[in-house]
Amino acid sequence: MSGDDPHVHVVAKVPSDDAAVRTVLAAAFGLAGDLPGVVTTGCGLRAPYAATSARPDRVTCLPCREHARREHLRFADEAERLSGMPGSTISPAQGRSASAHHRDLARRFAEA
């Protein structure tokens, strides 16, 4: 990890919303775990969590943008596939909606 990296990265685990999970736990149980100080990014670097974003318009590291694009496409395919399986807790319509959302995010990460 270098202190002079000017780029905004994505967390390697995409999609990831550790902050949202933390909020739910705090609301439900009154517990608030600490977010990590340093994370592995999509480009393989270790960077401060504060130097990452899940928003395509904020990420400036090109390898991280490509990583996020691939991961959102993979997640979109998986959501659609799993929603069609017998016993799935989400309906095919919900799966298509989630898939469309992640495909849109992938498209936005691909834009320069």
Contacts in CASP RR format, 6 or more apart in sequence:
PFRMAT RR
TARGET T0000
AUTHOR 0000-0000-0000
METHOD contacts of the structure
MODEL  1
MSGDDPHVHVVAKVPSDDAAVRTVLAAAFGLAGDLPGVVTTGCGLRAPYA
ATSARPDRVTCLPCREHARREHLRFADEAERLSGMPGSTISPAQGRSASA
HHRDLARRFAEA
1 38 0 8 1.000
1 45 0 8 1.000
1 46 0 8 1.000
1 47 0 8 1.000
1 48 0 8 1.000
5 45 0 8 1.000
5 47 0 8 1.000
5 51 0 8 1.000
6 60 0 8 1.000
7 51 0 8 1.000
7 60 0 8 1.000
7 61 0 8 1.000
7 64 0 8 1.000
8 51 0 8 1.000
8 52 0 8 1.000
8 53 0 8 1.000
8 58 0 8 1.000
8 59 0 8 1.000
8 60 0 8 1.000
8 61 0 8 1.000
9 41 0 8 1.000
9 42 0 8 1.000
9 43 0 8 1.000
9 45 0 8 1.000
9 47 0 8 1.000
9 51 0 8 1.000
9 52 0 8 1.000
9 53 0 8 1.000
9 59 0 8 1.000
9 61 0 8 1.000
9 64 0 8 1.000
10 41 0 8 1.000
10 42 0 8 1.000
10 52 0 8 1.000
10 53 0 8 1.000
10 54 0 8 1.000
10 59 0 8 1.000
10 61 0 8 1.000
10 64 0 8 1.000
10 65 0 8 1.000
10 67 0 8 1.000
10 68 0 8 1.000
11 18 0 8 1.000
11 39 0 8 1.000
11 40 0 8 1.000
11 41 0 8 1.000
11 42 0 8 1.000
11 49 0 8 1.000
11 52 0 8 1.000
11 54 0 8 1.000
12 39 0 8 1.000
12 40 0 8 1.000
12 41 0 8 1.000
12 42 0 8 1.000
12 44 0 8 1.000
12 67 0 8 1.000
14 42 0 8 1.000
14 54 0 8 1.000
14 67 0 8 1.000
14 68 0 8 1.000
14 71 0 8 1.000
14 72 0 8 1.000
14 75 0 8 1.000
15 54 0 8 1.000
15 71 0 8 1.000
15 72 0 8 1.000
15 75 0 8 1.000
15 102 0 8 1.000
15 105 0 8 1.000
16 54 0 8 1.000
17 54 0 8 1.000
18 35 0 8 1.000
18 36 0 8 1.000
19 35 0 8 1.000
22 32 0 8 1.000
22 33 0 8 1.000
22 35 0 8 1.000
25 31 0 8 1.000
25 32 0 8 1.000
25 33 0 8 1.000
26 32 0 8 1.000
26 33 0 8 1.000
35 49 0 8 1.000
36 49 0 8 1.000
37 48 0 8 1.000
37 49 0 8 1.000
37 50 0 8 1.000
38 46 0 8 1.000
38 47 0 8 1.000
38 48 0 8 1.000
38 49 0 8 1.000
39 46 0 8 1.000
39 47 0 8 1.000
39 48 0 8 1.000
39 49 0 8 1.000
39 52 0 8 1.000
40 46 0 8 1.000
41 47 0 8 1.000
41 52 0 8 1.000
41 61 0 8 1.000
41 64 0 8 1.000
42 61 0 8 1.000
42 63 0 8 1.000
42 64 0 8 1.000
42 67 0 8 1.000
42 68 0 8 1.000
43 61 0 8 1.000
43 63 0 8 1.000
43 64 0 8 1.000
43 67 0 8 1.000
44 63 0 8 1.000
53 59 0 8 1.000
54 68 0 8 1.000
56 65 0 8 1.000
56 68 0 8 1.000
56 105 0 8 1.000
56 108 0 8 1.000
56 109 0 8 1.000
56 111 0 8 1.000
57 108 0 8 1.000
59 65 0 8 1.000
59 68 0 8 1.000
59 109 0 8 1.000
65 109 0 8 1.000
65 110 0 8 1.000
66 109 0 8 1.000
66 110 0 8 1.000
68 105 0 8 1.000
68 106 0 8 1.000
68 109 0 8 1.000
69 106 0 8 1.000
69 109 0 8 1.000
69 110 0 8 1.000
70 106 0 8 1.000
72 102 0 8 1.000
72 103 0 8 1.000
72 105 0 8 1.000
72 106 0 8 1.000
72 109 0 8 1.000
73 102 0 8 1.000
73 103 0 8 1.000
73 106 0 8 1.000
75 102 0 8 1.000
76 98 0 8 1.000
76 99 0 8 1.000
76 100 0 8 1.000
76 101 0 8 1.000
76 102 0 8 1.000
76 103 0 8 1.000
76 106 0 8 1.000
77 99 0 8 1.000
79 90 0 8 1.000
79 95 0 8 1.000
79 98 0 8 1.000
79 99 0 8 1.000
79 102 0 8 1.000
80 95 0 8 1.000
80 96 0 8 1.000
80 98 0 8 1.000
80 99 0 8 1.000
82 88 0 8 1.000
82 90 0 8 1.000
82 95 0 8 1.000
83 90 0 8 1.000
83 91 0 8 1.000
83 92 0 8 1.000
83 94 0 8 1.000
83 95 0 8 1.000
83 96 0 8 1.000
83 98 0 8 1.000
84 92 0 8 1.000
84 95 0 8 1.000
90 98 0 8 1.000
END
